[in-house]
Amino acid sequence: MRILVTGGAGFIGSALIRHLITGSDHVLLNIDKLTYAGNLASLDSVVRHSRYDFVQGDICDADLVARTIADFQPQVIAHLAAESHVDRSIDGPGVFVQTNIVGTFTMLQQALGYFQSLGAADQAAFRFHHISTDEVYGSLGPTGLFTETTPYDPRSPYSASKAASDHLVRAWGHSYGLPVLVTNCSNNYGPYQFPEKLIPLIIIRALCGQALPVYGDGSNVRDWLHVDDHARALHRVIESGHPGETYNIGGNAEQRNIDVVRRICAVLDRRHPRFDGRSYAEQISFVADRPGHDQRYAIDAAKAHRDLGWRPQHDFASGIDATVQWYLDNSGWWQDIINRQYDTQRLGIGASMTAGSSVRQLRRAS
């Protein structure tokens, strides 16, 4: 198939492209604006492959999107392009509304026009696959799981913008007959994740001798999904998903935030001990909680198991171990980001509440 991937230079998008190039015969075109979180270095392993190509562009640019679709003639659009960091959405919600809502509307409109121009056989083969998040469902109590029928209850500008985009996708399916698929995933982790997210942030700050900020008391729970498992799930949805369906993709790996941080510290203690012999856990610093911080996410992925034959292959313990090792082995990848554009300072609560000096400041002082 010819698959157009939006946001393919991002964390999940690049993992999907790497997986499809090595694990299928599909032809891929990546369209990405290359915002701060887009990194073409994450695609170095496939950039010269004959089945991969790249277009730099904004999904809100209707003319560019229309030309790209018309030129490439995709059977599948895998729509991953999005602003995705909750803390950034608290500081600046406007860009989340623009990219996640207006951008998705633009993609739907141009995809619909293209779809309507196709013959019957090509229409039957076409899919618009929208990749979303479990955060649209809101916050769980101590028990229970999100299912595909859980009512939406977004709590942050980020999750609200993703909920809106989910509703737009389903509306274009119901109103216009566009063959749509929606997947909602739990928290991803693994190689090539931008350092603002919890796991790479903790690894990098630990290695730089910085405080390891934990929001509130660290009791908030997330269901963790290795990004390579997510890419395999998206592959199955692309090839076997039924139009109009939603599939929840989760790792069955619930962890408290504080336990995630302590596990990372334990792995670093073994694999990259501090020069003074003390534990990285001594760098943990509890900070003011995120505004409106959801207490718990947990996904019921039984439908994906049953209908798609997909199950995660990574357990959390081995997945974190391998992820820490990847960041140890690939310091050049993340150091370039730190040097150019991101200093690991806290976002989403105000500059006066940040935890410690930035990594960039530390590097300059050392």
TISE-535035 format. One record per residue: x, y, z of N, C-alpha, C in turn; residue in one letter. Coordinates in steps of 0.05 Angstrom, whole numbers. Example, Ala and Ser with C-alpha at 12.3 -4.5 7.8 and 13.67 -1.06 7.14 Angstrom:
((264, -114, 156), (246, -90, 156), (264, -66, 156), 'A'),
((257, -45, 142), (273, -21, 143), (258, 1, 157), 'S'),
***
This chain:
((17, -24, 0), (0, 0, 0), (17, 25, 0), 'M'),
((6, 47, -9), (18, 73, -7), (7, 87, 17), 'R'),
((24, 93, 36), (15, 104, 62), (26, 131, 66), 'I'),
((9, 151, 70), (17, 178, 76), (17, 181, 107), 'L'),
((40, 187, 119), (42, 190, 148), (45, 219, 154), 'V'),
((27, 231, 169), (31, 258, 179), (46, 257, 206), 'T'),
((64, 276, 210), (79, 276, 235), (99, 254, 237), 'G'),
((110, 245, 214), (128, 222, 215), (155, 227, 225), 'G'),
((162, 252, 231), (188, 258, 244), (186, 260, 274), 'A'),
((162, 256, 284), (158, 255, 313), (164, 228, 325), 'G'),
((159, 226, 351), (167, 201, 366), (152, 177, 355), 'F'),
((125, 177, 356), (110, 154, 347), (110, 151, 317), 'I'),
((108, 174, 303), (109, 173, 274), (134, 161, 262), 'G'),
((157, 168, 274), (182, 158, 264), (185, 128, 270), 'S'),
((174, 120, 293), (174, 91, 300), (157, 75, 281), 'A'),
((134, 87, 273), (117, 73, 254), (131, 71, 227), 'L'),
((144, 92, 218), (157, 91, 192), (180, 71, 192), 'I'),
((196, 71, 213), (218, 52, 215), (207, 23, 214), 'R'),
((186, 19, 229), (174, -8, 230), (163, -16, 203), 'H'),
((149, 1, 189), (137, -6, 163), (158, -10, 141), 'L'),
((179, 5, 142), (200, 1, 122), (214, -26, 126), 'I'),
((219, -33, 151), (233, -59, 156), (214, -83, 157), 'T'),
((188, -78, 163), (170, -100, 168), (148, -103, 148), 'G'),
((149, -89, 125), (128, -91, 105), (140, -83, 78), 'S'),
((123, -84, 57), (131, -75, 31), (117, -49, 24), 'D'),
((104, -35, 43), (89, -11, 38), (108, 12, 30), 'H'),
((97, 30, 14), (111, 54, 5), (101, 77, 22), 'V'),
((120, 93, 33), (113, 113, 53), (122, 141, 45), 'L'),
((104, 160, 49), (110, 188, 47), (105, 202, 73), 'L'),
((124, 215, 84), (123, 229, 109), (119, 259, 105), 'N'),
((98, 270, 116), (95, 299, 115), (96, 310, 143), 'I'),
((115, 328, 148), (119, 338, 175), (128, 367, 174), 'D'),
((118, 383, 192), (124, 411, 193), (152, 416, 205), 'K'),
((162, 396, 220), (188, 398, 234), (187, 421, 255), 'L'),
((167, 418, 273), (167, 436, 296), (189, 427, 315), 'T'),
((189, 438, 339), (211, 432, 358), (214, 402, 363), 'Y'),
((191, 387, 362), (192, 358, 369), (197, 341, 344), 'A'),
((197, 352, 320), (203, 336, 296), (233, 335, 292), 'G'),
((243, 311, 288), (272, 307, 286), (277, 286, 264), 'N'),
((288, 295, 241), (293, 277, 219), (316, 258, 226), 'L'),
((332, 264, 246), (353, 245, 254), (341, 219, 264), 'A'),
((316, 219, 273), (302, 195, 282), (296, 176, 259), 'S'),
((300, 186, 234), (294, 170, 210), (320, 165, 194), 'L'),
((343, 169, 206), (368, 165, 191), (370, 136, 180), 'D'),
((359, 117, 194), (362, 89, 185), (345, 83, 160), 'S'),
((326, 100, 153), (309, 94, 130), (309, 116, 109), 'V'),
((324, 138, 114), (321, 162, 97), (329, 156, 68), 'V'),
((347, 137, 63), (355, 131, 35), (340, 108, 23), 'R'),
((320, 97, 37), (306, 74, 27), (288, 82, 4), 'H'),
((287, 64, -16), (272, 70, -40), (241, 73, -35), 'S'),
((232, 62, -13), (203, 63, -7), (195, 85, 12), 'R'),
((214, 103, 17), (209, 125, 36), (215, 152, 22), 'Y'),
((197, 172, 27), (202, 199, 18), (191, 218, 39), 'D'),
((200, 243, 37), (193, 264, 57), (185, 290, 44), 'F'),
((164, 302, 54), (155, 329, 47), (153, 346, 72), 'V'),
((167, 368, 73), (163, 386, 96), (139, 404, 91), 'Q'),
((121, 404, 109), (97, 420, 106), (79, 419, 130), 'G'),
((61, 438, 131), (42, 442, 153), (15, 430, 145), 'D'),
((4, 413, 163), (-22, 401, 157), (-45, 421, 156), 'I'),
((-40, 445, 166), (-61, 466, 164), (-61, 480, 137), 'C'),
((-41, 474, 121), (-39, 486, 94), (-54, 469, 74), 'D'),
((-79, 477, 69), (-97, 460, 53), (-87, 455, 25), 'A'),
((-75, 476, 13), (-65, 472, -15), (-42, 452, -16), 'D'),
((-24, 454, 3), (-1, 436, 4), (-11, 407, 9), 'L'),
((-29, 404, 28), (-40, 378, 35), (-54, 366, 10), 'V'),
((-70, 382, -4), (-84, 372, -27), (-65, 364, -49), 'A'),
((-44, 380, -54), (-24, 373, -74), (-9, 347, -67), 'R'),
((-2, 345, -41), (13, 322, -32), (-4, 296, -35), 'T'),
((-29, 297, -28), (-46, 274, -31), (-50, 267, -60), 'I'),
((-55, 287, -77), (-60, 283, -105), (-36, 271, -119), 'A'),
((-12, 280, -111), (13, 270, -123), (19, 242, -114), 'D'),
((15, 236, -88), (23, 211, -77), (3, 189, -81), 'F'),
((-23, 196, -82), (-45, 177, -87), (-45, 155, -65), 'Q'),
((-48, 162, -40), (-46, 141, -19), (-71, 124, -17), 'P'),
((-67, 99, -8), (-89, 82, 0), (-96, 87, 29), 'Q'),
((-76, 95, 45), (-80, 100, 74), (-68, 127, 81), 'V'),
((-82, 142, 97), (-70, 165, 111), (-69, 158, 141), 'I'),
((-44, 157, 151), (-40, 152, 180), (-34, 180, 193), 'A'),
((-54, 190, 207), (-52, 218, 216), (-42, 219, 245), 'H'),
((-16, 225, 248), (-4, 227, 274), (4, 256, 282), 'L'),
((5, 274, 262), (15, 301, 268), (-2, 314, 289), 'A'),
((11, 323, 311), (-3, 335, 333), (16, 348, 352), 'A'),
((7, 369, 366), (21, 378, 390), (12, 360, 412), 'E'),
((31, 351, 429), (25, 328, 447), (32, 331, 476), 'S'),
((44, 354, 484), (54, 355, 512), (35, 371, 529), 'H'),
((24, 358, 550), (4, 371, 567), (14, 397, 579), 'V'),
((38, 397, 589), (49, 421, 602), (50, 445, 582), 'D'),
((59, 439, 558), (59, 460, 538), (31, 470, 531), 'R'),
((12, 452, 532), (-16, 461, 526), (-27, 479, 548), 'S'),
((-18, 476, 572), (-26, 494, 594), (-15, 521, 590), 'I'),
((11, 523, 581), (24, 549, 577), (13, 562, 551), 'D'),
((8, 547, 530), (0, 558, 504), (-20, 541, 490), 'G'),
((-45, 542, 497), (-65, 525, 485), (-71, 531, 455), 'P'),
((-65, 555, 446), (-73, 563, 419), (-61, 545, 397), 'G'),
((-36, 538, 400), (-23, 521, 379), (-35, 493, 379), 'V'),
((-45, 484, 402), (-58, 458, 404), (-85, 458, 389), 'F'),
((-99, 480, 392), (-125, 483, 378), (-119, 484, 348), 'V'),
((-98, 499, 340), (-92, 502, 312), (-83, 476, 299), 'Q'),
((-64, 463, 310), (-53, 438, 298), (-72, 415, 301), 'T'),
((-81, 410, 326), (-96, 386, 331), (-125, 386, 321), 'N'),
((-137, 410, 321), (-165, 412, 312), (-166, 422, 284), 'I'),
((-155, 446, 279), (-156, 457, 252), (-140, 440, 232), 'V'),
((-117, 430, 241), (-101, 413, 224), (-115, 387, 217), 'G'),
((-129, 375, 236), (-144, 350, 231), (-167, 356, 212), 'T'),
((-181, 379, 216), (-202, 387, 198), (-192, 389, 169), 'F'),
((-169, 402, 167), (-157, 406, 140), (-150, 379, 127), 'T'),
((-138, 361, 143), (-132, 334, 132), (-157, 320, 124), 'M'),
((-178, 322, 140), (-203, 308, 133), (-216, 319, 108), 'L'),
((-216, 345, 105), (-228, 358, 81), (-213, 350, 56), 'Q'),
((-187, 350, 57), (-171, 343, 33), (-172, 313, 28), 'Q'),
((-173, 297, 49), (-176, 268, 45), (-203, 262, 33), 'A'),
((-224, 276, 42), (-250, 271, 32), (-252, 278, 2), 'L'),
((-241, 301, -6), (-242, 308, -34), (-227, 288, -51), 'G'),
((-205, 278, -41), (-190, 257, -56), (-206, 231, -57), 'Y'),
((-217, 223, -34), (-233, 199, -33), (-256, 199, -53), 'F'),
((-270, 222, -54), (-293, 224, -72), (-285, 223, -101), 'Q'),
((-260, 228, -108), (-250, 227, -135), (-243, 199, -144), 'S'),
((-242, 180, -125), (-233, 153, -132), (-255, 136, -143), 'L'),
((-247, 116, -158), (-267, 96, -167), (-275, 78, -144), 'G'),
((-295, 62, -149), (-308, 45, -128), (-287, 27, -114), 'A'),
((-270, 14, -130), (-251, -5, -118), (-231, 10, -101), 'A'),
((-221, 33, -110), (-202, 48, -94), (-215, 60, -69), 'D'),
((-240, 68, -71), (-254, 77, -47), (-256, 55, -27), 'Q'),
((-262, 31, -36), (-265, 9, -17), (-239, 2, -3), 'A'),
((-216, 9, -15), (-190, 3, -3), (-179, 26, 14), 'A'),
((-191, 49, 12), (-180, 73, 25), (-187, 74, 55), 'F'),
((-168, 84, 71), (-172, 87, 100), (-160, 114, 110), 'R'),
((-174, 127, 128), (-162, 150, 142), (-160, 142, 171), 'F'),
((-135, 137, 180), (-129, 126, 206), (-119, 149, 224), 'H'),
((-135, 156, 244), (-128, 177, 263), (-117, 166, 289), 'H'),
((-93, 174, 296), (-80, 164, 320), (-83, 184, 343), 'I'),
((-95, 175, 365), (-102, 192, 387), (-92, 181, 413), 'S'),
((-103, 191, 435), (-92, 185, 462), (-114, 176, 481), 'T'),
((-106, 162, 502), (-125, 155, 523), (-133, 178, 541), 'D'),
((-119, 201, 538), (-124, 224, 556), (-151, 236, 550), 'E'),
((-163, 230, 526), (-190, 241, 520), (-211, 230, 539), 'V'),
((-205, 208, 552), (-225, 195, 570), (-226, 208, 598), 'Y'),
((-206, 224, 604), (-206, 237, 630), (-190, 221, 650), 'G'),
((-199, 220, 675), (-184, 208, 697), (-200, 185, 710), 'S'),
((-186, 164, 715), (-198, 141, 729), (-192, 142, 759), 'L'),
((-210, 128, 774), (-205, 124, 802), (-186, 100, 806), 'G'),
((-185, 89, 830), (-166, 67, 836), (-171, 42, 819), 'P'),
((-195, 38, 809), (-202, 14, 794), (-214, 22, 767), 'T'),
((-217, 2, 750), (-231, 6, 724), (-211, 11, 702), 'G'),
((-221, 8, 677), (-204, 11, 653), (-220, 27, 632), 'L'),
((-205, 42, 616), (-217, 55, 593), (-223, 35, 571), 'F'),
((-248, 35, 561), (-255, 19, 538), (-262, 37, 515), 'T'),
((-267, 25, 492), (-273, 42, 468), (-300, 57, 471), 'E'),
((-316, 49, 491), (-342, 63, 495), (-342, 81, 519), 'T'),
((-319, 85, 532), (-317, 103, 555), (-324, 131, 546), 'T'),
((-342, 145, 560), (-348, 173, 553), (-324, 191, 555), 'P'),
((-323, 210, 537), (-300, 229, 537), (-303, 249, 560), 'Y'),
((-280, 255, 572), (-280, 274, 594), (-252, 287, 596), 'D'),
((-243, 301, 575), (-216, 312, 574), (-213, 334, 595), 'P'),
((-188, 335, 607), (-183, 354, 629), (-162, 375, 623), 'R'),
((-147, 373, 602), (-126, 392, 595), (-131, 403, 567), 'S'),
((-119, 426, 561), (-122, 436, 533), (-113, 415, 513), 'P'),
((-91, 400, 519), (-82, 380, 500), (-103, 359, 496), 'Y'),
((-113, 347, 518), (-133, 325, 515), (-159, 335, 503), 'S'),
((-166, 360, 509), (-190, 371, 497), (-187, 374, 466), 'A'),
((-164, 383, 458), (-159, 386, 429), (-159, 359, 415), 'S'),
((-148, 338, 428), (-148, 312, 416), (-177, 300, 416), 'K'),
((-192, 305, 437), (-220, 296, 437), (-235, 309, 414), 'A'),
((-231, 335, 410), (-244, 348, 388), (-237, 336, 361), 'A'),
((-211, 330, 358), (-203, 318, 332), (-214, 290, 329), 'S'),
((-216, 274, 350), (-229, 248, 349), (-258, 251, 339), 'D'),
((-272, 270, 351), (-300, 274, 343), (-303, 283, 314), 'H'),
((-285, 300, 305), (-285, 308, 277), (-282, 284, 258), 'L'),
((-262, 267, 265), (-257, 244, 248), (-282, 226, 246), 'V'),
((-294, 220, 269), (-318, 203, 269), (-341, 217, 254), 'R'),
((-343, 243, 257), (-364, 258, 243), (-361, 256, 213), 'A'),
((-336, 258, 203), (-331, 256, 174), (-337, 227, 164), 'W'),
((-334, 208, 182), (-342, 181, 175), (-372, 178, 173), 'G'),
((-386, 188, 193), (-416, 185, 193), (-429, 203, 172), 'H'),
((-420, 228, 169), (-434, 247, 152), (-427, 244, 123), 'S'),
((-402, 237, 117), (-392, 237, 89), (-384, 210, 79), 'Y'),
((-385, 190, 96), (-377, 163, 88), (-347, 159, 84), 'G'),
((-331, 176, 96), (-302, 173, 94), (-295, 148, 112), 'L'),
((-280, 129, 101), (-273, 105, 117), (-252, 112, 138), 'P'),
((-260, 115, 162), (-242, 124, 184), (-237, 102, 204), 'V'),
((-214, 105, 216), (-206, 88, 239), (-194, 106, 260), 'L'),
((-200, 100, 286), (-189, 116, 308), (-175, 96, 327), 'V'),
((-151, 103, 335), (-138, 88, 356), (-130, 107, 379), 'T'),
((-135, 98, 403), (-128, 114, 428), (-107, 98, 444), 'N'),
((-84, 109, 447), (-62, 94, 459), (-56, 105, 487), 'C'),
((-43, 88, 503), (-33, 96, 529), (-6, 110, 526), 'S'),
((7, 117, 549), (32, 132, 548), (54, 115, 534), 'N'),
((67, 126, 514), (88, 113, 500), (115, 119, 512), 'N'),
((134, 101, 509), (162, 106, 517), (180, 90, 498), 'Y'),
((205, 96, 498), (224, 81, 481), (244, 100, 468), 'G'),
((259, 90, 448), (280, 106, 435), (268, 130, 420), 'P'),
((284, 151, 418), (278, 175, 402), (255, 192, 413), 'Y'),
((249, 190, 439), (228, 206, 450), (239, 234, 458), 'Q'),
((225, 255, 451), (234, 282, 457), (237, 285, 487), 'F'),
((258, 299, 496), (265, 299, 525), (246, 313, 543), 'P'),
((224, 325, 534), (205, 338, 552), (188, 317, 566), 'E'),
((185, 293, 555), (168, 272, 566), (182, 258, 590), 'K'),
((166, 247, 608), (176, 238, 634), (201, 220, 633), 'L'),
((200, 199, 618), (221, 179, 619), (248, 190, 608), 'I'),
((248, 201, 584), (274, 212, 575), (283, 236, 592), 'P'),
((264, 252, 601), (271, 275, 618), (286, 265, 643), 'L'),
((276, 245, 656), (288, 234, 681), (316, 223, 674), 'I'),
((318, 207, 653), (344, 196, 645), (364, 217, 641), 'I'),
((357, 237, 625), (377, 258, 618), (384, 276, 641), 'I'),
((364, 284, 657), (371, 300, 681), (387, 285, 701), 'R'),
((382, 259, 704), (398, 242, 722), (427, 242, 713), 'A'),
((431, 237, 687), (459, 236, 676), (473, 263, 679), 'L'),
((458, 285, 679), (470, 311, 681), (472, 321, 710), 'C'),
((465, 304, 729), (468, 312, 757), (447, 331, 767), 'G'),
((424, 332, 753), (403, 351, 760), (382, 338, 777), 'Q'),
((365, 356, 790), (342, 346, 805), (323, 332, 787), 'A'),
((311, 311, 797), (291, 295, 782), (263, 302, 791), 'L'),
((250, 320, 778), (224, 330, 788), (202, 310, 785), 'P'),
((188, 305, 807), (164, 288, 808), (141, 305, 817), 'V'),
((120, 305, 801), (96, 322, 807), (81, 311, 831), 'Y'),
((73, 329, 849), (57, 322, 873), (71, 301, 890), 'G'),
((57, 280, 897), (69, 258, 913), (77, 235, 895), 'D'),
((75, 238, 869), (84, 216, 851), (65, 193, 849), 'G'),
((40, 196, 859), (22, 173, 860), (5, 170, 834), 'S'),
((7, 189, 816), (-8, 188, 791), (1, 164, 775), 'N'),
((-19, 150, 764), (-14, 124, 750), (-18, 126, 720), 'V'),
((1, 115, 705), (-2, 114, 676), (2, 85, 667), 'R'),
((-11, 78, 645), (-7, 52, 632), (13, 56, 609), 'D'),
((36, 43, 611), (59, 48, 593), (60, 28, 570), 'W'),
((66, 39, 546), (66, 23, 522), (92, 29, 507), 'L'),
((107, 8, 501), (132, 13, 486), (125, 21, 458), 'H'),
((139, 41, 448), (132, 53, 422), (134, 33, 399), 'V'),
((152, 13, 402), (153, -7, 381), (129, -25, 381), 'D'),
((118, -31, 405), (93, -46, 406), (70, -30, 394), 'D'),
((70, -4, 399), (50, 14, 388), (52, 14, 357), 'H'),
((76, 15, 347), (79, 15, 317), (69, -11, 306), 'A'),
((73, -34, 319), (62, -59, 310), (32, -59, 310), 'R'),
((20, -47, 331), (-9, -45, 332), (-20, -28, 309), 'A'),
((-7, -5, 304), (-17, 12, 282), (-14, -3, 256), 'L'),
((7, -18, 252), (10, -34, 228), (-14, -53, 225), 'H'),
((-22, -66, 246), (-45, -85, 245), (-71, -70, 239), 'R'),
((-74, -46, 250), (-98, -31, 245), (-99, -22, 215), 'V'),
((-76, -13, 205), (-75, -5, 177), (-82, -27, 158), 'I'),
((-73, -51, 164), (-78, -74, 146), (-104, -89, 152), 'E'),
((-113, -88, 177), (-136, -106, 184), (-159, -91, 199), 'S'),
((-156, -66, 205), (-177, -52, 219), (-202, -48, 203), 'G'),
((-225, -48, 216), (-251, -45, 202), (-259, -16, 202), 'H'),
((-265, -4, 180), (-274, 24, 179), (-296, 30, 199), 'P'),
((-294, 52, 212), (-314, 61, 232), (-308, 52, 260), 'G'),
((-287, 35, 263), (-281, 23, 289), (-260, 40, 304), 'E'),
((-261, 38, 330), (-241, 49, 348), (-227, 26, 362), 'T'),
((-201, 29, 365), (-185, 8, 379), (-168, 21, 400), 'Y'),
((-170, 13, 425), (-153, 22, 447), (-127, 5, 447), 'N'),
((-104, 19, 448), (-78, 6, 447), (-64, 12, 473), 'I'),
((-61, -8, 490), (-48, -5, 516), (-27, -26, 522), 'G'),
((-9, -19, 540), (13, -37, 545), (9, -56, 569), 'G'),
((-14, -53, 583), (-20, -70, 606), (4, -68, 626), 'N'),
((12, -43, 631), (35, -38, 648), (31, -13, 665), 'A'),
((12, -15, 683), (6, 8, 701), (29, 12, 720), 'E'),
((37, 38, 723), (59, 45, 741), (53, 72, 753), 'Q'),
((59, 75, 779), (59, 102, 791), (83, 118, 781), 'R'),
((79, 144, 778), (102, 160, 767), (127, 157, 785), 'N'),
((123, 157, 811), (147, 155, 828), (161, 128, 824), 'I'),
((146, 107, 819), (158, 81, 815), (173, 80, 788), 'D'),
((163, 94, 768), (177, 96, 742), (204, 110, 747), 'V'),
((204, 132, 761), (228, 147, 766), (248, 130, 782), 'V'),
((239, 117, 802), (257, 100, 818), (268, 77, 802), 'R'),
((252, 66, 784), (262, 44, 768), (284, 54, 749), 'R'),
((280, 77, 737), (301, 89, 720), (326, 93, 736), 'I'),
((324, 103, 760), (347, 108, 777), (362, 81, 783), 'C'),
((346, 60, 788), (358, 34, 794), (373, 23, 770), 'A'),
((362, 27, 746), (375, 18, 722), (401, 33, 717), 'V'),
((400, 59, 721), (424, 76, 718), (445, 69, 739), 'L'),
((436, 62, 763), (455, 54, 784), (471, 30, 775), 'D'),
((458, 12, 761), (472, -13, 751), (489, -7, 726), 'R'),
((478, 8, 708), (490, 10, 681), (509, 34, 678), 'R'),
((505, 54, 695), (521, 79, 692), (524, 91, 720), 'H'),
((538, 79, 739), (539, 88, 766), (549, 117, 768), 'P'),
((538, 131, 788), (549, 158, 794), (578, 156, 803), 'R'),
((593, 177, 797), (622, 177, 804), (626, 175, 834), 'F'),
((606, 184, 850), (610, 183, 879), (598, 158, 892), 'D'),
((588, 140, 875), (577, 115, 886), (550, 116, 898), 'G'),
((538, 140, 899), (511, 143, 910), (490, 137, 889), 'R'),
((465, 133, 898), (443, 127, 880), (432, 152, 866), 'S'),
((424, 149, 841), (411, 171, 827), (385, 178, 841), 'Y'),
((374, 160, 857), (348, 165, 870), (351, 189, 890), 'A'),
((375, 195, 898), (379, 218, 916), (374, 244, 902), 'E'),
((372, 244, 876), (367, 268, 860), (337, 274, 857), 'Q'),
((319, 255, 867), (290, 259, 864), (282, 283, 880), 'I'),
((265, 300, 868), (255, 324, 881), (225, 326, 875), 'S'),
((208, 326, 896), (180, 329, 893), (173, 359, 889), 'F'),
((157, 365, 868), (151, 392, 861), (121, 396, 860), 'V'),
((112, 421, 858), (84, 427, 857), (70, 412, 835), 'A'),
((47, 401, 840), (33, 384, 820), (25, 400, 796), 'D'),
((21, 386, 774), (10, 398, 749), (-19, 406, 754), 'R'),
((-27, 430, 744), (-55, 437, 747), (-74, 417, 733), 'P'),
((-94, 408, 748), (-113, 390, 737), (-102, 362, 730), 'G'),
((-82, 354, 745), (-67, 329, 738), (-86, 305, 741), 'H'),
((-90, 290, 719), (-106, 266, 719), (-93, 245, 737), 'D'),
((-109, 232, 754), (-98, 213, 773), (-88, 187, 761), 'Q'),
((-105, 176, 743), (-98, 149, 733), (-109, 144, 706), 'R'),
((-93, 132, 688), (-102, 122, 662), (-96, 92, 661), 'Y'),
((-114, 77, 650), (-110, 48, 646), (-128, 39, 623), 'A'),
((-116, 25, 604), (-131, 17, 580), (-138, -12, 580), 'I'),
((-162, -18, 571), (-171, -45, 565), (-167, -48, 535), 'D'),
((-146, -64, 527), (-140, -68, 499), (-150, -95, 489), 'A'),
((-171, -106, 502), (-181, -132, 494), (-191, -133, 465), 'A'),
((-202, -111, 456), (-212, -110, 428), (-190, -113, 408), 'K'),
((-168, -99, 413), (-144, -102, 395), (-133, -130, 397), 'A'),
((-133, -142, 421), (-123, -169, 423), (-141, -188, 407), 'H'),
((-167, -185, 410), (-186, -203, 398), (-188, -199, 367), 'R'),
((-192, -174, 359), (-198, -169, 331), (-174, -166, 313), 'D'),
((-152, -158, 325), (-128, -153, 308), (-106, -173, 313), 'L'),
((-109, -190, 334), (-87, -209, 340), (-62, -196, 350), 'G'),
((-65, -172, 362), (-41, -157, 372), (-40, -159, 402), 'W'),
((-15, -162, 412), (-10, -160, 440), (18, -147, 444), 'R'),
((22, -132, 465), (49, -120, 469), (70, -142, 474), 'P'),
((93, -138, 463), (115, -157, 467), (135, -149, 489), 'Q'),
((134, -123, 496), (153, -113, 516), (139, -111, 544), 'H'),
((151, -124, 564), (142, -119, 591), (157, -93, 600), 'D'),
((145, -80, 621), (156, -54, 628), (184, -55, 639), 'F'),
((190, -76, 655), (217, -77, 667), (239, -79, 645), 'A'),
((236, -98, 626), (256, -100, 605), (255, -77, 586), 'S'),
((231, -66, 582), (229, -43, 564), (243, -19, 575), 'G'),
((241, -13, 600), (255, 9, 613), (285, 5, 612), 'I'),
((293, -20, 618), (321, -26, 618), (333, -20, 590), 'D'),
((320, -29, 569), (330, -25, 542), (329, 5, 535), 'A'),
((308, 19, 544), (305, 48, 538), (327, 64, 551), 'T'),
((333, 58, 576), (355, 72, 589), (382, 67, 574), 'V'),
((386, 42, 566), (410, 36, 552), (412, 51, 525), 'Q'),
((389, 54, 512), (389, 68, 486), (398, 97, 491), 'W'),
((388, 110, 512), (395, 138, 517), (424, 140, 525), 'Y'),
((435, 120, 539), (463, 119, 545), (480, 117, 520), 'L'),
((471, 100, 502), (486, 94, 477), (483, 116, 456), 'D'),
((463, 133, 459), (456, 152, 438), (455, 181, 449), 'N'),
((475, 187, 465), (475, 214, 477), (477, 236, 456), 'S'),
((490, 230, 433), (492, 250, 412), (465, 259, 402), 'G'),
((446, 240, 401), (419, 247, 391), (405, 267, 409), 'W'),
((405, 261, 436), (391, 279, 454), (408, 304, 461), 'W'),
((434, 301, 461), (451, 324, 467), (447, 346, 446), 'Q'),
((444, 338, 421), (439, 358, 400), (413, 373, 405), 'D'),
((393, 360, 415), (367, 373, 422), (371, 393, 445), 'I'),
((386, 384, 465), (391, 401, 488), (406, 426, 480), 'I'),
((426, 422, 464), (443, 444, 456), (428, 465, 439), 'N'),
((409, 455, 422), (396, 472, 403), (371, 486, 413), 'R'),
((355, 471, 429), (328, 482, 432), (314, 475, 458), 'Q'),
((324, 457, 474), (307, 449, 498), (325, 445, 522), 'Y'),
((320, 459, 543), (338, 458, 566), (326, 443, 590), 'D'),
((305, 428, 586), (291, 410, 606), (278, 425, 629), 'T'),
((276, 452, 627), (262, 467, 647), (233, 458, 647), 'Q'),
((220, 460, 671), (192, 453, 673), (174, 473, 659), 'R'),
((153, 462, 647), (133, 478, 633), (106, 474, 647), 'L'),
((87, 492, 641), (59, 487, 649), (52, 496, 677), 'G'),
((70, 511, 691), (62, 520, 717), (74, 547, 724), 'I'),
((92, 557, 708), (104, 583, 712), (133, 581, 719), 'G'),
((149, 600, 710), (178, 598, 712), (187, 597, 741), 'A'),
((173, 609, 760), (181, 610, 787), (180, 582, 801), 'S'),
((167, 563, 789), (163, 537, 801), (182, 516, 789), 'M'),
((201, 523, 772), (218, 503, 759), (236, 490, 780), 'T'),
((244, 466, 773), (260, 450, 792), (289, 450, 784), 'A'),
((305, 467, 796), (334, 466, 791), (342, 480, 766), 'G'),
((368, 480, 761), (380, 492, 737), (374, 475, 713), 'S'),
((376, 487, 690), (372, 472, 665), (396, 456, 659), 'S'),
((392, 435, 642), (415, 419, 633), (433, 436, 617), 'V'),
((422, 454, 600), (439, 471, 583), (457, 488, 601), 'R'),
((446, 499, 623), (462, 516, 641), (484, 499, 654), 'Q'),
((478, 474, 661), (498, 457, 673), (520, 451, 653), 'L'),
((513, 445, 628), (533, 439, 608), (552, 463, 604), 'R'),
((541, 487, 604), (558, 510, 600), (576, 515, 623), 'R'),
((567, 507, 647), (583, 513, 670), (605, 492, 674), 'A'),
((602, 468, 662), (621, 447, 667), (644, 446, 648), 'S'),
***
